[in-house]
Amino acid sequence: MPKEAHQYISAARSLFKEALINQSSITSKRWNAEENLFVLLYSLIRSNESKFVVETGVANGISTNAIMNALQQAGKNGELHSFDVLPETRNAYSGPGNWNFHLLPTKNTARKIKGIVSKFSKVDIWVHDSDHGYRWQKFEYLLALASLSDDGILISDDIDASPAWGELAKTHFRKSFIIFDSRKFIGIAFK
């Protein structure tokens, strides 16, 4: 984490507690982003020039709130594109800012997300927290790497769910790190 990101940690922790209180009840709470992921997302966005963020997997909107709060408070006029297969998740965030929700079909999901993402300019941060199966994680990590700007960042929740992160970390990431949250692992990689 950049040195200047540390100044945002306490604010992020307070916002995380608030997000838990105000969260939607769309999916199981066990699918929620945990505190360390929330703090990581918020602090990174506040401390660097990230303006264009992609998120896969919305669930109850915890990580969506971290990203949107950071973009709003940084005054970056940024935008977040969130993807999910559950139509109800389109209601997970109702605050201010440029939030774009994309409902993906349960069939031909890869082709659909690829088509949408191909229209984006370069992505600053890509956050994976959707299907944690090996094939999907590998597909999405490669799509993210192709879509990221030269200094873009890939963040993935639940990297311990399959060997995809470990395989690609050896061959595709310039640098990668693993962070333990309260019950799972987060990966952060630099293109």
HUNOR-V553811 format. One record per residue. N is the residue number from 1. OMEGA is omega in radians with two decimals (999 if undefined). Layout:
# HUNOR-V553811
n:N omega:OMEGA
n:N omega:OMEGA
This chain:
# HUNOR-V553811
n:1 omega:3.11
n:2 omega:-3.09
n:3 omega:-3.10
n:4 omega:3.13
n:5 omega:-3.10
n:6 omega:-3.13
n:7 omega:-3.10
n:8 omega:-3.02
n:9 omega:-3.10
n:10 omega:3.08
n:11 omega:3.14
n:12 omega:3.14
n:13 omega:3.09
n:14 omega:3.12
n:15 omega:3.10
n:16 omega:3.13
n:17 omega:3.10
n:18 omega:3.13
n:19 omega:3.11
n:20 omega:-3.14
n:21 omega:-3.05
n:22 omega:-3.04
n:23 omega:3.03
n:24 omega:3.07
n:25 omega:-3.07
n:26 omega:-3.10
n:27 omega:3.10
n:28 omega:3.13
n:29 omega:3.11
n:30 omega:3.07
n:31 omega:-3.11
n:32 omega:2.92
n:33 omega:3.13
n:34 omega:-3.01
n:35 omega:-3.09
n:36 omega:3.08
n:37 omega:3.11
n:38 omega:-3.11
n:39 omega:3.12
n:40 omega:-3.12
n:41 omega:-3.10
n:42 omega:-3.07
n:43 omega:3.12
n:44 omega:-3.11
n:45 omega:3.12
n:46 omega:-3.00
n:47 omega:3.10
n:48 omega:-3.02
n:49 omega:-3.11
n:50 omega:3.11
n:51 omega:-3.08
n:52 omega:-3.04
n:53 omega:3.03
n:54 omega:3.12
n:55 omega:3.03
n:56 omega:-3.08
n:57 omega:-3.10
n:58 omega:-3.10
n:59 omega:-3.12
n:60 omega:3.02
n:61 omega:-3.11
n:62 omega:3.14
n:63 omega:3.08
n:64 omega:3.11
n:65 omega:3.10
n:66 omega:-3.09
n:67 omega:-3.10
n:68 omega:3.07
n:69 omega:-3.13
n:70 omega:3.13
n:71 omega:-3.14
n:72 omega:-3.08
n:73 omega:3.09
n:74 omega:3.13
n:75 omega:-3.04
n:76 omega:-3.10
n:77 omega:-3.09
n:78 omega:3.11
n:79 omega:3.11
n:80 omega:3.03
n:81 omega:-3.11
n:82 omega:-3.13
n:83 omega:3.05
n:84 omega:3.10
n:85 omega:3.14
n:86 omega:-3.10
n:87 omega:-3.10
n:88 omega:-3.08
n:89 omega:3.08
n:90 omega:3.13
n:91 omega:-3.07
n:92 omega:3.12
n:93 omega:-3.14
n:94 omega:-3.11
n:95 omega:-3.12
n:96 omega:3.04
n:97 omega:-3.06
n:98 omega:3.12
n:99 omega:-3.13
n:100 omega:-3.13
n:101 omega:3.12
n:102 omega:3.08
n:103 omega:3.13
n:104 omega:3.06
n:105 omega:3.10
n:106 omega:3.03
n:107 omega:-3.11
n:108 omega:-3.09
n:109 omega:-3.10
n:110 omega:-3.13
n:111 omega:-3.12
n:112 omega:-3.12
n:113 omega:3.11
n:114 omega:3.13
n:115 omega:3.14
n:116 omega:-3.08
n:117 omega:-3.13
n:118 omega:3.13
n:119 omega:-3.13
n:120 omega:2.88
n:121 omega:-3.07
n:122 omega:-3.12
n:123 omega:3.12
n:124 omega:3.13
n:125 omega:3.06
n:126 omega:-3.12
n:127 omega:3.10
n:128 omega:3.01
n:129 omega:3.14
n:130 omega:-3.12
n:131 omega:-3.08
n:132 omega:3.04
n:133 omega:-3.08
n:134 omega:-3.07
n:135 omega:-3.12
n:136 omega:3.13
n:137 omega:-3.13
n:138 omega:3.10
n:139 omega:-3.06
n:140 omega:3.10
n:141 omega:3.13
n:142 omega:3.07
n:143 omega:3.12
n:144 omega:-3.13
n:145 omega:3.11
n:146 omega:-3.06
n:147 omega:-3.07
n:148 omega:3.00
n:149 omega:-3.08
n:150 omega:3.11
n:151 omega:-3.11
n:152 omega:-3.07
n:153 omega:3.03
n:154 omega:3.10
n:155 omega:3.14
n:156 omega:3.00
n:157 omega:3.05
n:158 omega:3.13
n:159 omega:3.11
n:160 omega:-3.12
n:161 omega:3.13
n:162 omega:3.12
n:163 omega:-3.05
n:164 omega:-3.12
n:165 omega:-3.12
n:166 omega:3.12
n:167 omega:-3.09
n:168 omega:3.13
n:169 omega:-3.13
n:170 omega:-2.98
n:171 omega:-2.98
n:172 omega:-3.09
n:173 omega:3.06
n:174 omega:3.10
n:175 omega:3.04
n:176 omega:-3.11
n:177 omega:3.09
n:178 omega:3.13
n:179 omega:3.09
n:180 omega:3.02
n:181 omega:-3.04
n:182 omega:3.13
n:183 omega:-3.13
n:184 omega:-3.08
n:185 omega:3.10
n:186 omega:3.04
n:187 omega:3.02
n:188 omega:-3.08
n:189 omega:3.12
n:190 omega:-3.09
n:191 omega:999
